[in-house]
Amino acid sequence: MKLVMLAYLEGDEKCVERLLADLDVGTFSRLGIEGHGPAGSDGWYGSGAPFRSGMILVFTEAEKAEAILSGVQACSGVQDPKHPIRAFQLGVEDVAACGCQRPAPTTER
């Protein structure tokens, strides 16, 4: 299992929603975030004025995670080319939920 995190400016939210719909990703979590960059420069961290941003978290299988990353890479026409839509893929080692049995460990390729 993989976790894909998408970070984007608020103005690109419709583009991200369309991408996920096109890839048949119907289950995700969305957060409003405040991105920061150093004063006078671009970036997500630092002491400059905040950027109104969003983040989406998707837990999915490896093949779907790769499709999301490829889809993000193909995106164009973002609100600010200095702040592109970004996608990060992380491996999920194990999962547990209250009231459920833990699934048997799987081998990732």
ChimeraX attribute file (.defattr): number of C-alpha atoms within 10 A of each C-alpha:
attribute: neighborCount
match mode: 1-to-1
recipient: residues
	/A:1	19
	/A:2	19
	/A:3	17
	/A:4	24
	/A:5	21
	/A:6	20
	/A:7	25
	/A:8	26
	/A:9	23
	/A:10	17
	/A:11	14
	/A:12	19
	/A:13	19
	/A:14	10
	/A:15	18
	/A:16	24
	/A:17	14
	/A:18	12
	/A:19	17
	/A:20	19
	/A:21	11
	/A:22	12
	/A:23	13
	/A:24	10
	/A:25	17
	/A:26	11
	/A:27	10
	/A:28	13
	/A:29	11
	/A:30	12
	/A:31	11
	/A:32	14
	/A:33	16
	/A:34	16
	/A:35	19
	/A:36	19
	/A:37	16
	/A:38	14
	/A:39	13
	/A:40	9
	/A:41	12
	/A:42	13
	/A:43	16
	/A:44	17
	/A:45	13
	/A:46	14
	/A:47	12
	/A:48	16
	/A:49	14
	/A:50	17
	/A:51	17
	/A:52	14
	/A:53	20
	/A:54	21
	/A:55	21
	/A:56	18
	/A:57	18
	/A:58	21
	/A:59	20
	/A:60	17
	/A:61	15
	/A:62	18
	/A:63	10
	/A:64	18
	/A:65	23
	/A:66	15
	/A:67	13
	/A:68	24
	/A:69	17
	/A:70	12
	/A:71	16
	/A:72	19
	/A:73	13
	/A:74	9
	/A:75	13
	/A:76	11
	/A:77	9
	/A:78	17
	/A:79	16
	/A:80	12
	/A:81	9
	/A:82	9
	/A:83	17
	/A:84	18
	/A:85	23
	/A:86	14
	/A:87	20
	/A:88	13
	/A:89	18
	/A:90	13
	/A:91	13
	/A:92	13
	/A:93	11
	/A:94	11
	/A:95	11
	/A:96	9
	/A:97	8
	/A:98	6
	/A:99	6
	/A:100	7
	/A:101	9
	/A:102	11
	/A:103	10
	/A:104	8
	/A:105	9
	/A:106	9
	/A:107	7
	/A:108	11
	/A:109	4
